Amino acid sequence: MSYFKIFAIALLSVFLVACQGNTIPDPEPTDTTYGSDDGADTSGTGGDGLGAGEFFDDTVEALGTVIYFDFDSSEVRAQDQDLVAGHAIQLNDNSFANVRLEGHADERGSREYNIGLGERRAQAVRQMLMIQGVKASQIQTVSFGEERAVALGSSESDYAQNRRVEIKYTN
């Protein structure tokens, strides 16, 4: 084998290894097995269901936590602007509270396009919150594209349920 072929194979191997690090991690891993059964409580809050880093308040639940979007749009609809304003008030009143805005899209379009669309939707909600005084440090955005559908059908009503941004409070 010539030196050129060996060099080309080595260069290709280095390139493939470097590309492996470009994956997007899942922010909520599903593996919760810890391998230890010593009787310790690993739920974080004594098993009352509020572990998992989520912050829940009756006011937040009453507001609603899902903002829906029109087809192929990242513009917050007029009927959802009051919902965003309510969350802005909640975040301004509680400077310790943080939110994660999770952008989603329906299954139409390529994976890459839907990831981008979910990100644009989350950024639109983020921008509205920041205009109303919420600090950027309180807001995190993530896009799941079409990967976390809530409705698995192929009707227009199913698609409409999947075009959304979910507001998740974290501490």
C-alpha positions as CSV (number, residue, x, y, z in Angstrom):
1,M,0.0,0.0,0.0
2,S,1.4,3.4,-0.9
3,Y,2.0,6.2,1.5
4,F,-0.7,8.2,-0.2
5,K,-3.4,5.6,0.5
6,I,-2.3,5.3,4.1
7,F,-2.4,9.1,4.5
8,A,-5.8,9.3,2.9
9,I,-7.2,6.6,5.2
10,A,-5.7,8.3,8.3
11,L,-7.1,11.7,7.2
12,L,-10.6,10.2,6.6
13,S,-10.5,8.5,10.1
14,V,-9.6,11.8,11.8
15,F,-12.4,13.5,9.9
16,L,-15.0,10.9,10.9
17,V,-13.9,11.0,14.6
18,A,-14.2,14.8,14.6
19,C,-17.7,14.7,13.1
20,Q,-19.0,12.5,15.9
21,G,-19.0,15.4,18.4
22,N,-21.6,17.4,16.5
23,T,-24.7,15.8,18.0
24,I,-27.3,17.7,20.0
25,P,-27.7,16.2,23.5
26,D,-31.2,15.5,24.8
27,P,-31.7,17.9,27.8
28,E,-33.9,15.4,29.6
29,P,-32.3,11.9,29.6
30,T,-34.7,9.1,30.1
31,D,-32.2,6.7,31.8
32,T,-32.8,7.0,35.6
33,T,-31.3,3.7,36.7
34,Y,-28.6,4.4,39.2
35,G,-27.4,0.9,40.1
36,S,-27.6,1.4,43.8
37,D,-30.4,0.0,46.0
38,D,-29.3,1.2,49.4
39,G,-32.7,2.7,50.3
40,A,-31.7,6.3,49.5
41,D,-34.3,8.6,48.0
42,T,-33.0,9.9,44.7
43,S,-36.1,11.8,43.6
44,G,-34.6,15.1,44.9
45,T,-37.6,16.3,46.9
46,G,-38.8,13.4,48.9
47,G,-41.1,11.8,46.3
48,D,-43.7,14.6,46.1
49,G,-43.5,14.7,42.3
50,L,-41.8,18.1,42.1
51,G,-38.2,16.8,41.5
52,A,-36.8,16.8,38.0
53,G,-35.8,20.5,38.3
54,E,-39.3,21.8,37.5
55,F,-40.8,24.8,39.3
56,F,-44.5,24.7,39.6
57,D,-46.8,27.5,40.8
58,D,-50.6,27.7,40.7
59,T,-50.4,31.0,38.8
60,V,-48.2,29.5,36.1
61,E,-50.5,26.5,35.7
62,A,-53.5,28.9,35.4
63,L,-51.8,30.9,32.7
64,G,-51.2,28.0,30.4
65,T,-47.8,26.8,29.2
66,V,-48.2,26.1,25.5
67,I,-48.2,28.7,22.7
68,Y,-49.4,27.5,19.3
69,F,-48.3,28.7,15.9
70,D,-49.8,28.8,12.4
71,F,-48.4,26.6,9.6
72,D,-44.8,27.5,8.7
73,S,-44.8,30.6,10.9
74,S,-42.8,31.7,13.9
75,E,-45.0,34.7,14.6
76,V,-46.8,34.7,18.0
77,R,-50.5,34.9,17.3
78,A,-52.5,37.7,18.8
79,Q,-54.5,35.5,21.0
80,D,-51.3,34.1,22.7
81,Q,-49.7,37.5,23.4
82,D,-51.5,37.9,26.7
83,L,-50.3,34.5,27.7
84,V,-46.7,35.5,27.0
85,A,-47.3,38.8,28.9
86,G,-48.6,36.8,31.9
87,H,-45.4,34.7,31.9
88,A,-43.3,37.9,31.6
89,I,-45.0,39.3,34.8
90,Q,-44.4,36.0,36.6
91,L,-40.7,36.0,35.6
92,N,-40.3,39.7,36.5
93,D,-41.8,39.1,39.9
94,N,-39.7,36.1,40.6
95,S,-36.1,36.8,39.6
96,F,-35.0,33.4,40.8
97,A,-37.3,31.6,38.3
98,N,-36.0,30.5,34.9
99,V,-37.8,29.2,31.9
100,R,-36.8,26.8,29.1
101,L,-38.7,27.5,25.9
102,E,-39.0,24.3,23.9
103,G,-39.8,24.9,20.2
104,H,-41.6,22.2,18.2
105,A,-42.9,21.7,14.6
106,D,-45.2,19.3,12.8
107,E,-43.8,16.6,10.6
108,R,-44.1,18.4,7.3
109,G,-40.7,19.6,6.1
110,S,-37.2,18.2,6.5
111,R,-35.7,17.5,9.9
112,E,-33.3,20.4,9.5
113,Y,-36.0,22.8,8.5
114,N,-38.2,21.8,11.4
115,I,-35.3,22.1,13.9
116,G,-34.8,25.7,12.6
117,L,-38.5,26.5,12.7
118,G,-38.7,25.3,16.3
119,E,-35.8,27.4,17.2
120,R,-37.3,30.5,15.5
121,R,-40.5,29.9,17.4
122,A,-38.7,29.6,20.7
123,Q,-36.7,32.8,19.9
124,A,-39.9,34.7,19.0
125,V,-41.3,33.9,22.4
126,R,-38.0,34.8,24.0
127,Q,-37.9,38.1,22.2
128,M,-41.4,39.0,23.5
129,L,-40.5,38.1,27.0
130,M,-37.3,40.2,26.9
131,I,-39.2,43.2,25.4
132,Q,-41.4,43.0,28.5
133,G,-38.4,43.2,30.9
134,V,-37.4,39.5,31.5
135,K,-33.7,39.1,31.8
136,A,-31.9,37.1,29.1
137,S,-30.3,35.0,31.8
138,Q,-33.7,33.7,32.9
139,I,-34.5,32.3,29.5
140,Q,-33.1,29.2,27.7
141,T,-34.3,28.0,24.3
142,V,-34.1,24.6,22.7
143,S,-35.7,23.2,19.5
144,F,-36.9,19.6,19.2
145,G,-38.3,20.1,15.7
146,E,-40.7,17.3,14.8
147,E,-39.2,14.9,17.3
148,R,-41.5,15.3,20.3
149,A,-45.0,15.3,18.8
150,V,-48.0,15.3,21.1
151,A,-50.4,14.2,18.4
152,L,-49.3,11.4,16.1
153,G,-51.9,11.6,13.4
154,S,-51.8,13.2,10.0
155,S,-54.8,15.5,10.2
156,E,-54.6,19.3,10.3
157,S,-55.7,19.3,13.9
158,D,-52.9,16.9,14.8
159,Y,-50.4,19.1,13.0
160,A,-51.8,22.2,14.7
161,Q,-51.1,20.6,18.2
162,N,-47.5,19.9,17.2
163,R,-46.7,23.5,16.1
164,R,-46.0,24.9,19.5
165,V,-43.6,26.4,22.1
166,E,-43.8,24.9,25.6
167,I,-42.8,27.1,28.5
168,K,-41.1,25.0,31.3
169,Y,-40.2,26.7,34.5
170,T,-36.9,25.5,36.1
171,N,-35.1,26.4,39.2
